[in-house]
């Protein structure tokens, strides 16, 4: 997850903002609880957005490889997944042999 440059920059910026709020809570006498709360919220939003972006990119990679392995339907020629036994478009079973009538 840390190999991706965008995710790394999101984490650096978000954790910096969180650290600023924690330092403000440490050095200021007033609103200490508020700054701690803001720091925690900034940290959680950073972690959530980084994890969401990582999951989305991982899903996109897997879906791209799955789309590359599609094959055409024997009957209607529309693309279907290799592991489908019935075409979702024409609802006919997939066979490797063509039927001669």
TORTI-715775 format. One record per atom (N, C-alpha, C): residue number from 1; residue in one letter; atom name; x, y, z. Coordinates in Angstrom, 1 decimal. Example, Ala and Ser with C-alpha at 12.3 -4.5 7.8 and 13.67 -1.06 7.14 Angstrom:
! residues 2
<1 'A' 'N' <13.2 -5.7 7.8>>,
<1 'A' 'CA' <12.3 -4.5 7.8>>,
<1 'A' 'C' <13.2 -3.3 7.8>>,
<2 'S' 'N' <12.8 -2.2 7.1>>,
<2 'S' 'CA' <13.7 -1.1 7.1>>,
<2 'S' 'C' <12.9 0.0 7.9>>,
//
This chain:
! residues 101
<1 'X' 'N' <0.8 -1.2 0.0>>,
<1 'X' 'CA' <0.0 0.0 0.0>>,
<1 'X' 'C' <0.9 1.3 0.0>>,
<2 'X' 'N' <2.0 1.2 0.6>>,
<2 'X' 'CA' <2.8 2.4 0.7>>,
<2 'X' 'C' <3.7 2.6 -0.5>>,
<3 'X' 'N' <3.6 1.7 -1.5>>,
<3 'X' 'CA' <4.4 1.8 -2.7>>,
<3 'X' 'C' <3.8 2.8 -3.7>>,
<4 'X' 'N' <2.5 3.1 -3.5>>,
<4 'X' 'CA' <1.8 4.0 -4.4>>,
<4 'X' 'C' <2.1 5.4 -3.9>>,
<5 'X' 'N' <2.4 6.3 -4.9>>,
<5 'X' 'CA' <2.9 7.6 -4.6>>,
<5 'X' 'C' <1.7 8.5 -4.1>>,
<6 'X' 'N' <0.5 8.3 -4.7>>,
<6 'X' 'CA' <-0.7 9.1 -4.3>>,
<6 'X' 'C' <-1.1 8.8 -2.8>>,
<7 'X' 'N' <-1.1 7.5 -2.5>>,
<7 'X' 'CA' <-1.5 7.1 -1.2>>,
<7 'X' 'C' <-0.5 7.5 -0.2>>,
<8 'X' 'N' <0.8 7.5 -0.5>>,
<8 'X' 'CA' <1.8 7.9 0.4>>,
<8 'X' 'C' <1.7 9.4 0.7>>,
<9 'X' 'N' <1.3 10.2 -0.4>>,
<9 'X' 'CA' <1.2 11.6 -0.2>>,
<9 'X' 'C' <-0.1 12.0 0.7>>,
<10 'X' 'N' <-1.1 11.2 0.5>>,
<10 'X' 'CA' <-2.3 11.4 1.3>>,
<10 'X' 'C' <-2.0 11.1 2.8>>,
<11 'X' 'N' <-1.3 10.0 3.0>>,
<11 'X' 'CA' <-0.9 9.7 4.4>>,
<11 'X' 'C' <0.0 10.8 5.0>>,
<12 'X' 'N' <0.9 11.3 4.3>>,
<12 'X' 'CA' <1.9 12.3 4.8>>,
<12 'X' 'C' <1.1 13.6 5.1>>,
<13 'X' 'N' <0.2 14.0 4.2>>,
<13 'X' 'CA' <-0.5 15.3 4.5>>,
<13 'X' 'C' <-1.5 15.1 5.7>>,
<14 'X' 'N' <-2.2 14.0 5.6>>,
<14 'X' 'CA' <-3.2 13.8 6.7>>,
<14 'X' 'C' <-2.6 13.6 8.0>>,
<15 'X' 'N' <-1.5 12.8 8.1>>,
<15 'X' 'CA' <-0.8 12.6 9.4>>,
<15 'X' 'C' <-0.1 13.9 9.9>>,
<16 'X' 'N' <0.3 14.7 9.0>>,
<16 'X' 'CA' <0.8 16.0 9.3>>,
<16 'X' 'C' <-0.2 16.9 10.0>>,
<17 'X' 'N' <-1.4 17.0 9.4>>,
<17 'X' 'CA' <-2.5 17.7 9.9>>,
<17 'X' 'C' <-2.9 17.2 11.3>>,
<18 'X' 'N' <-2.9 15.9 11.4>>,
<18 'X' 'CA' <-3.3 15.3 12.7>>,
<18 'X' 'C' <-2.2 15.6 13.7>>,
<19 'X' 'N' <-1.0 15.6 13.4>>,
<19 'X' 'CA' <0.1 15.9 14.3>>,
<19 'X' 'C' <0.0 17.4 14.7>>,
<20 'X' 'N' <-0.3 18.3 13.8>>,
<20 'X' 'CA' <-0.5 19.7 14.2>>,
<20 'X' 'C' <-1.6 19.9 15.2>>,
<21 'X' 'N' <-2.7 19.2 15.0>>,
<21 'X' 'CA' <-3.8 19.3 16.0>>,
<21 'X' 'C' <-3.3 18.8 17.4>>,
<22 'X' 'N' <-2.6 17.7 17.4>>,
<22 'X' 'CA' <-2.1 17.1 18.6>>,
<22 'X' 'C' <-1.1 18.0 19.3>>,
<23 'X' 'N' <-0.3 18.7 18.5>>,
<23 'X' 'CA' <0.7 19.6 19.1>>,
<23 'X' 'C' <0.0 20.9 19.6>>,
<24 'X' 'N' <-1.1 21.3 18.9>>,
<24 'X' 'CA' <-1.9 22.4 19.4>>,
<24 'X' 'C' <-2.5 22.1 20.8>>,
<25 'X' 'N' <-3.0 20.8 20.9>>,
<25 'X' 'CA' <-3.6 20.4 22.1>>,
<25 'X' 'C' <-2.6 20.3 23.2>>,
<26 'X' 'N' <-1.4 20.0 22.9>>,
<26 'X' 'CA' <-0.3 19.9 23.9>>,
<26 'X' 'C' <0.2 21.3 24.4>>,
<27 'X' 'N' <0.3 22.3 23.5>>,
<27 'X' 'CA' <0.9 23.5 23.8>>,
<27 'X' 'C' <-0.1 24.6 24.2>>,
<28 'X' 'N' <-1.4 24.5 23.9>>,
<28 'X' 'CA' <-2.4 25.5 24.2>>,
<28 'X' 'C' <-3.2 25.0 25.5>>,
<29 'X' 'N' <-3.5 26.0 26.3>>,
<29 'X' 'CA' <-4.2 25.7 27.5>>,
<29 'X' 'C' <-5.7 25.5 27.3>>,
<30 'X' 'N' <-6.3 26.2 26.3>>,
<30 'X' 'CA' <-7.7 26.1 26.0>>,
<30 'X' 'C' <-8.0 25.2 24.9>>,
<31 'X' 'N' <-9.2 24.7 24.9>>,
<31 'X' 'CA' <-9.7 23.8 23.8>>,
<31 'X' 'C' <-8.9 22.6 23.6>>,
<32 'X' 'N' <-8.3 22.0 24.6>>,
<32 'X' 'CA' <-7.4 20.8 24.5>>,
<32 'X' 'C' <-8.2 19.6 23.9>>,
<33 'X' 'N' <-9.4 19.4 24.5>>,
<33 'X' 'CA' <-10.2 18.3 24.0>>,
<33 'X' 'C' <-10.6 18.4 22.6>>,
<34 'X' 'N' <-11.0 19.7 22.2>>,
<34 'X' 'CA' <-11.4 19.9 20.8>>,
<34 'X' 'C' <-10.2 19.6 19.8>>,
<35 'X' 'N' <-9.0 20.0 20.2>>,
<35 'X' 'CA' <-7.9 19.8 19.3>>,
<35 'X' 'C' <-7.6 18.3 19.2>>,
<36 'X' 'N' <-7.7 17.6 20.4>>,
<36 'X' 'CA' <-7.5 16.1 20.4>>,
<36 'X' 'C' <-8.5 15.5 19.5>>,
<37 'X' 'N' <-9.8 15.9 19.6>>,
<37 'X' 'CA' <-10.8 15.3 18.8>>,
<37 'X' 'C' <-10.6 15.6 17.3>>,
<38 'X' 'N' <-10.2 16.9 16.9>>,
<38 'X' 'CA' <-9.9 17.2 15.5>>,
<38 'X' 'C' <-8.7 16.3 15.0>>,
<39 'X' 'N' <-7.7 16.1 15.9>>,
<39 'X' 'CA' <-6.6 15.3 15.5>>,
<39 'X' 'C' <-7.0 13.9 15.2>>,
<40 'X' 'N' <-7.8 13.4 16.0>>,
<40 'X' 'CA' <-8.3 12.0 15.8>>,
<40 'X' 'C' <-9.2 11.9 14.6>>,
<41 'X' 'N' <-10.0 12.8 14.4>>,
<41 'X' 'CA' <-10.9 12.8 13.1>>,
<41 'X' 'C' <-10.0 12.9 11.9>>,
<42 'X' 'N' <-9.0 13.8 11.9>>,
<42 'X' 'CA' <-8.1 14.0 10.8>>,
<42 'X' 'C' <-7.3 12.6 10.5>>,
<43 'X' 'N' <-6.9 12.0 11.6>>,
<43 'X' 'CA' <-6.2 10.7 11.4>>,
<43 'X' 'C' <-7.1 9.6 10.8>>,
<44 'X' 'N' <-8.3 9.6 11.3>>,
<44 'X' 'CA' <-9.3 8.5 10.8>>,
<44 'X' 'C' <-9.7 8.8 9.4>>,
<45 'X' 'N' <-9.9 10.1 9.0>>,
<45 'X' 'CA' <-10.2 10.4 7.6>>,
<45 'X' 'C' <-9.1 10.1 6.7>>,
<46 'X' 'N' <-7.8 10.3 7.2>>,
<46 'X' 'CA' <-6.7 10.0 6.4>>,
<46 'X' 'C' <-6.6 8.5 6.1>>,
<47 'X' 'N' <-6.7 7.7 7.2>>,
<47 'X' 'CA' <-6.6 6.3 7.1>>,
<47 'X' 'C' <-7.7 5.7 6.2>>,
<48 'X' 'N' <-8.9 6.2 6.4>>,
<48 'X' 'CA' <-10.1 5.8 5.6>>,
<48 'X' 'C' <-9.9 6.1 4.1>>,
<49 'X' 'N' <-9.5 7.3 3.8>>,
<49 'X' 'CA' <-9.3 7.7 2.4>>,
<49 'X' 'C' <-8.2 6.9 1.7>>,
<50 'X' 'N' <-7.1 6.7 2.4>>,
<50 'X' 'CA' <-6.0 5.9 1.9>>,
<50 'X' 'C' <-6.4 4.5 1.6>>,
<51 'X' 'N' <-7.1 3.9 2.6>>,
<51 'X' 'CA' <-7.5 2.5 2.4>>,
<51 'X' 'C' <-8.5 2.4 1.3>>,
<52 'X' 'N' <-9.4 3.3 1.2>>,
<52 'X' 'CA' <-10.4 3.3 0.1>>,
<52 'X' 'C' <-9.8 3.4 -1.3>>,
<53 'X' 'N' <-8.8 4.3 -1.4>>,
<53 'X' 'CA' <-8.1 4.5 -2.7>>,
<53 'X' 'C' <-7.3 3.2 -3.0>>,
<54 'X' 'N' <-6.7 2.6 -2.0>>,
<54 'X' 'CA' <-5.9 1.4 -2.2>>,
<54 'X' 'C' <-6.8 0.2 -2.7>>,
<55 'X' 'N' <-8.0 0.1 -2.0>>,
<55 'X' 'CA' <-8.9 -1.0 -2.4>>,
<55 'X' 'C' <-9.5 -0.8 -3.8>>,
<56 'X' 'N' <-9.8 0.5 -4.1>>,
<56 'X' 'CA' <-10.3 0.8 -5.4>>,
<56 'X' 'C' <-9.3 0.4 -6.5>>,
<57 'X' 'N' <-8.1 0.8 -6.3>>,
<57 'X' 'CA' <-7.0 0.5 -7.3>>,
<57 'X' 'C' <-6.8 -1.0 -7.4>>,
<58 'X' 'N' <-6.8 -1.7 -6.3>>,
<58 'X' 'CA' <-6.6 -3.1 -6.3>>,
<58 'X' 'C' <-7.8 -3.8 -7.1>>,
<59 'X' 'N' <-9.0 -3.3 -6.9>>,
<59 'X' 'CA' <-10.1 -3.9 -7.6>>,
<59 'X' 'C' <-10.0 -3.6 -9.1>>,
<60 'X' 'N' <-9.6 -2.4 -9.4>>,
<60 'X' 'CA' <-9.5 -2.0 -10.9>>,
<60 'X' 'C' <-8.4 -2.9 -11.6>>,
<61 'X' 'N' <-7.3 -3.2 -10.9>>,
<61 'X' 'CA' <-6.3 -4.1 -11.5>>,
<61 'X' 'C' <-6.9 -5.5 -11.7>>,
<62 'X' 'N' <-7.6 -6.0 -10.7>>,
<62 'X' 'CA' <-8.2 -7.4 -10.8>>,
<62 'X' 'C' <-9.3 -7.4 -11.9>>,
<63 'X' 'N' <-10.1 -6.4 -12.0>>,
<63 'X' 'CA' <-11.1 -6.4 -13.0>>,
<63 'X' 'C' <-10.5 -6.2 -14.4>>,
<64 'X' 'N' <-9.5 -5.5 -14.5>>,
<64 'X' 'CA' <-8.8 -5.4 -15.8>>,
<64 'X' 'C' <-8.3 -6.7 -16.3>>,
<65 'X' 'N' <-7.7 -7.5 -15.4>>,
<65 'X' 'CA' <-7.1 -8.8 -15.8>>,
<65 'X' 'C' <-8.3 -9.8 -16.0>>,
<66 'X' 'N' <-9.4 -9.6 -15.3>>,
<66 'X' 'CA' <-10.5 -10.5 -15.6>>,
<66 'X' 'C' <-11.2 -10.2 -16.9>>,
<67 'X' 'N' <-11.3 -8.9 -17.3>>,
<67 'X' 'CA' <-11.9 -8.5 -18.6>>,
<67 'X' 'C' <-11.0 -8.9 -19.7>>,
<68 'X' 'N' <-9.7 -9.0 -19.5>>,
<68 'X' 'CA' <-8.8 -9.5 -20.5>>,
<68 'X' 'C' <-8.9 -10.9 -20.8>>,
<69 'X' 'N' <-9.5 -11.7 -19.9>>,
<69 'X' 'CA' <-9.7 -13.1 -20.1>>,
<69 'X' 'C' <-11.1 -13.5 -20.5>>,
<70 'X' 'N' <-11.8 -12.5 -21.1>>,
<70 'X' 'CA' <-13.2 -12.8 -21.6>>,
<70 'X' 'C' <-13.1 -13.5 -22.9>>,
<71 'X' 'N' <-14.1 -14.3 -23.2>>,
<71 'X' 'CA' <-14.2 -14.9 -24.5>>,
<71 'X' 'C' <-15.6 -14.6 -25.1>>,
<72 'X' 'N' <-15.7 -14.7 -26.4>>,
<72 'X' 'CA' <-17.1 -14.5 -27.0>>,
<72 'X' 'C' <-18.0 -15.7 -26.8>>,
<73 'X' 'N' <-19.3 -15.4 -26.7>>,
<73 'X' 'CA' <-20.3 -16.4 -26.6>>,
<73 'X' 'C' <-20.4 -17.2 -28.0>>,
<74 'X' 'N' <-20.6 -18.5 -27.9>>,
<74 'X' 'CA' <-20.7 -19.3 -29.1>>,
<74 'X' 'C' <-21.9 -18.9 -29.9>>,
<75 'X' 'N' <-23.0 -18.5 -29.3>>,
<75 'X' 'CA' <-24.2 -18.2 -30.0>>,
<75 'X' 'C' <-24.4 -16.8 -30.4>>,
<76 'X' 'N' <-24.2 -15.8 -29.5>>,
<76 'X' 'CA' <-24.5 -14.4 -29.8>>,
<76 'X' 'C' <-23.3 -13.6 -30.0>>,
<77 'X' 'N' <-22.1 -14.1 -29.7>>,
<77 'X' 'CA' <-20.8 -13.5 -29.9>>,
<77 'X' 'C' <-20.5 -12.3 -29.0>>,
<78 'X' 'N' <-21.3 -12.2 -27.9>>,
<78 'X' 'CA' <-21.0 -11.1 -27.0>>,
<78 'X' 'C' <-20.0 -11.6 -26.0>>,
<79 'X' 'N' <-19.2 -10.7 -25.4>>,
<79 'X' 'CA' <-18.1 -11.2 -24.5>>,
<79 'X' 'C' <-18.7 -11.7 -23.1>>,
<80 'X' 'N' <-18.2 -12.9 -22.7>>,
<80 'X' 'CA' <-18.6 -13.4 -21.4>>,
<80 'X' 'C' <-17.4 -13.9 -20.7>>,
<81 'X' 'N' <-17.4 -14.1 -19.4>>,
<81 'X' 'CA' <-16.3 -14.6 -18.7>>,
<81 'X' 'C' <-16.0 -16.1 -19.0>>,
<82 'X' 'N' <-14.8 -16.4 -18.9>>,
<82 'X' 'CA' <-14.4 -17.8 -19.2>>,
<82 'X' 'C' <-15.1 -18.9 -18.4>>,
<83 'X' 'N' <-15.3 -18.5 -17.1>>,
<83 'X' 'CA' <-15.9 -19.5 -16.2>>,
<83 'X' 'C' <-17.4 -19.6 -16.3>>,
<84 'X' 'N' <-18.1 -18.8 -17.2>>,
<84 'X' 'CA' <-19.5 -18.9 -17.3>>,
<84 'X' 'C' <-19.9 -20.1 -18.2>>,
<85 'X' 'N' <-20.9 -20.8 -17.7>>,
<85 'X' 'CA' <-21.4 -21.9 -18.5>>,
<85 'X' 'C' <-22.6 -21.6 -19.3>>,
<86 'X' 'N' <-23.3 -20.5 -18.8>>,
<86 'X' 'CA' <-24.5 -20.0 -19.6>>,
<86 'X' 'C' <-24.3 -18.6 -19.9>>,
<87 'X' 'N' <-24.6 -18.2 -21.1>>,
<87 'X' 'CA' <-24.4 -16.8 -21.5>>,
<87 'X' 'C' <-25.5 -15.9 -20.8>>,
<88 'X' 'N' <-25.1 -14.8 -20.2>>,
<88 'X' 'CA' <-26.0 -13.9 -19.5>>,
<88 'X' 'C' <-26.9 -13.1 -20.5>>,
<89 'X' 'N' <-26.6 -13.1 -21.8>>,
<89 'X' 'CA' <-27.3 -12.4 -22.8>>,
<89 'X' 'C' <-28.4 -13.2 -23.5>>,
<90 'X' 'N' <-27.9 -14.3 -24.0>>,
<90 'X' 'CA' <-28.9 -15.2 -24.8>>,
<90 'X' 'C' <-29.3 -16.4 -24.0>>,
<91 'X' 'N' <-28.8 -16.6 -22.8>>,
<91 'X' 'CA' <-29.2 -17.7 -21.9>>,
<91 'X' 'C' <-29.0 -19.1 -22.4>>,
<92 'X' 'N' <-28.1 -19.2 -23.3>>,
<92 'X' 'CA' <-27.8 -20.6 -23.9>>,
<92 'X' 'C' <-26.6 -21.1 -23.3>>,
<93 'X' 'N' <-26.5 -22.4 -23.1>>,
<93 'X' 'CA' <-25.3 -23.0 -22.5>>,
<93 'X' 'C' <-24.1 -23.0 -23.5>>,
<94 'X' 'N' <-23.0 -22.8 -22.9>>,
<94 'X' 'CA' <-21.7 -22.7 -23.7>>,
<94 'X' 'C' <-21.2 -24.1 -23.9>>,
<95 'X' 'N' <-20.9 -24.4 -25.1>>,
<95 'X' 'CA' <-20.2 -25.7 -25.4>>,
<95 'X' 'C' <-19.0 -25.4 -26.3>>,
<96 'X' 'N' <-18.1 -26.3 -26.2>>,
<96 'X' 'CA' <-16.8 -26.1 -27.0>>,
<96 'X' 'C' <-17.1 -26.6 -28.4>>,
<97 'X' 'N' <-18.0 -27.4 -28.6>>,
<97 'X' 'CA' <-18.3 -27.9 -30.0>>,
<97 'X' 'C' <-19.5 -27.2 -30.6>>,
<98 'X' 'N' <-19.5 -27.1 -31.9>>,
<98 'X' 'CA' <-20.7 -26.5 -32.6>>,
<98 'X' 'C' <-21.6 -27.6 -33.0>>,
<99 'X' 'N' <-22.9 -27.4 -32.9>>,
<99 'X' 'CA' <-23.9 -28.4 -33.2>>,
<99 'X' 'C' <-24.2 -28.3 -34.7>>,
<100 'X' 'N' <-24.2 -29.5 -35.4>>,
<100 'X' 'CA' <-24.6 -29.5 -36.8>>,
<100 'X' 'C' <-26.0 -30.0 -36.9>>,
<101 'X' 'N' <-26.9 -29.3 -37.4>>,
<101 'X' 'CA' <-28.3 -29.7 -37.6>>,
<101 'X' 'C' <-28.6 -30.0 -39.1>>,
//
